[in-house]
Amino acid sequence: VANAVMDGADCVMLSGETARGEHPVGCVRFMSRTVCEAEASLNYKSLFQAVRNSTLKEFGKLSISESIASSSVKTAIDIKAKAIIVCSESGSTARQIAKFRPGMPIIVLTTQETTARQCNGMLRGVQTKIVDNIHDLDTRVSDTVEAFKAEGVAKNGDPIVVVHGASPVAGATNTMKIEYA
């Protein structure tokens, strides 16, 4: 399990035999502790650079969405952001950001239940929140930042990176900004 985490797996699962054994809850608890310990030993700055370099080596350049995601993660690492908020209809931007392994929570705000299901729990570090619309982006981000403060994820003055598009449609992501809790 620890090797899978260190090798970059987005998720791990128990085998059928272990999950159906006499102590399934204990197995999940042990696996959870193992994953948390392995994640704590990762150097996210190096991991980010390795993923970025391998993408550049393989394809020669980053796509526009990869470049925005890469820049967002690099900024979040550099300023020690407490989280990254992503407004996404399709989940594509969230997948790109998770690919670069930022090492802090990624919260996806979406109106699409399908997108929320596809991102939540399957992408490393990603949680989702279904919102009724993302037209009033400032309010949605502000509500999320306030929730971070209430949950102890961030405190007053902590930076949070926000990634979104100029218009609330799939494929429009073109903006990264920094908000403060």
C-alpha positions in Angstrom: 0.0 0.0 0.0 2.8 2.4 0.9 4.6 1.7 -2.3 1.5 2.3 -4.3 1.1 5.7 -2.7 4.8 6.6 -3.3 4.5 5.4 -6.9 1.7 7.9 -7.4 -1.5 5.9 -7.2 -4.6 8.0 -7.0 -6.4 5.4 -4.8 -5.9 2.0 -3.3 -8.4 -0.7 -2.5 -8.5 -3.9 -0.4 -8.6 -7.2 -2.1 -11.8 -9.2 -1.9 -10.3 -11.7 0.6 -9.2 -8.9 2.9 -12.5 -6.9 2.6 -14.6 -10.0 3.4 -12.3 -11.3 6.2 -13.1 -11.3 9.9 -11.9 -7.8 10.5 -12.8 -5.6 7.5 -13.0 -2.4 9.6 -9.6 -3.0 11.1 -8.2 -3.6 7.7 -9.5 -0.3 6.4 -8.3 1.5 9.5 -4.8 0.0 9.1 -4.7 0.8 5.4 -5.8 4.4 6.1 -3.0 4.8 8.6 -0.5 3.4 6.1 -1.7 5.7 3.3 -1.5 8.8 5.6 2.0 7.9 6.8 3.2 7.3 3.2 1.7 10.6 2.0 3.3 12.4 4.9 6.7 11.2 3.7 6.3 12.5 0.1 8.2 15.6 -1.1 5.4 17.2 -3.1 7.6 19.9 -4.7 9.8 17.1 -6.2 6.8 15.1 -7.1 5.3 18.1 -8.9 8.5 18.7 -10.8 8.9 15.0 -11.8 5.3 14.9 -13.2 5.8 18.1 -15.1 9.2 17.0 -16.5 7.9 13.6 -17.6 4.9 15.2 -19.3 7.2 17.6 -21.2 9.6 14.8 -22.1 6.7 12.6 -23.4 4.8 15.3 -25.3 7.2 18.1 -25.9 4.9 20.7 -24.4 2.0 21.1 -22.0 -1.6 21.7 -23.3 -3.2 24.9 -22.3 -5.2 23.2 -19.5 -2.0 21.4 -18.3 -0.1 24.7 -18.3 -2.8 26.4 -16.2 -3.0 23.4 -13.8 0.8 23.2 -13.6 1.1 26.9 -12.9 -1.7 26.7 -10.2 0.0 23.9 -8.4 3.4 25.5 -8.6 1.9 28.7 -7.2 0.1 26.8 -4.4 3.4 25.1 -3.5 5.4 28.3 -3.6 3.0 30.3 -1.4 2.2 27.4 0.8 -1.5 27.7 0.0 -3.8 25.7 2.3 -6.0 24.5 -0.6 -6.9 24.8 -4.2 -10.5 25.6 -5.2 -11.4 24.5 -8.7 -14.7 25.6 -10.4 -15.3 22.9 -13.0 -18.3 21.6 -15.0 -16.5 18.6 -16.6 -13.9 17.8 -14.0 -11.1 18.1 -16.5 -9.3 20.9 -14.7 -9.6 19.0 -11.4 -8.0 16.0 -13.1 -5.2 18.1 -14.5 -4.5 19.7 -11.1 -4.6 16.4 -9.3 -2.2 15.0 -11.8 0.5 17.5 -10.6 0.1 16.2 -7.0 -0.1 19.5 -5.1 -0.1 18.0 -1.5 -2.9 20.2 -0.3 -6.7 19.6 -0.6 -8.3 20.3 -3.9 -12.0 21.3 -3.7 -14.0 21.1 -6.9 -17.1 23.3 -7.1 -19.5 21.9 -9.8 -23.1 21.9 -10.7 -22.8 18.4 -12.2 -23.5 15.4 -10.0 -21.7 13.2 -12.5 -18.5 15.3 -12.3 -18.7 15.3 -8.5 -18.9 11.5 -8.4 -16.1 11.1 -10.9 -13.8 13.4 -9.0 -14.6 12.6 -5.4 -12.5 9.8 -4.0 -11.0 8.8 -7.3 -8.5 11.7 -7.7 -5.8 12.1 -5.1 -6.6 14.9 -2.7 -9.9 15.9 -4.4 -13.2 16.6 -2.6 -16.3 17.9 -4.3 -19.1 20.2 -3.5 -22.2 20.4 -5.7 -23.5 24.0 -6.0 -26.7 25.2 -7.6 -24.7 27.5 -10.0 -21.3 28.9 -10.5 -22.4 32.1 -12.1 -21.8 34.0 -8.8 -18.3 32.7 -8.5 -17.1 35.1 -5.8 -19.9 34.0 -3.4 -19.2 30.3 -4.0 -15.5 30.8 -3.4 -16.2 33.0 -0.3 -18.5 30.3 1.1 -15.9 27.6 0.5 -13.2 29.7 2.2 -15.4 30.3 5.2 -16.0 26.6 5.4 -12.2 26.0 5.3 -11.9 28.3 8.3 -14.7 26.7 10.2 -13.2 23.2 9.6 -9.7 24.3 10.5 -8.2 23.8 7.0 -7.3 27.5 6.9 -7.1 30.5 9.3 -7.4 34.2 8.6 -4.8 35.4 6.1 -3.9 32.0 4.7 -3.6 31.9 0.9 -5.9 29.7 -1.2 -5.5 29.3 -4.9 -8.6 29.5 -7.1 -8.8 28.2 -10.6 -11.8 28.9 -12.9 -12.9 30.0 -16.3 -14.0 33.4 -17.6 -17.4 31.8 -18.4 -19.1 28.9 -16.5 -18.9 26.4 -19.3 -16.8 23.3 -19.8 -13.4 23.9 -21.4 -13.2 27.6 -20.4 -10.7 27.4 -17.6 -8.3 30.3 -18.1 -7.9 32.0 -14.7 -5.9 31.4 -11.5 -6.1 33.8 -8.6 -5.1 33.9 -5.0 -7.7 34.5 -2.3 -7.0 34.9 1.4 -8.9 33.3 4.2 
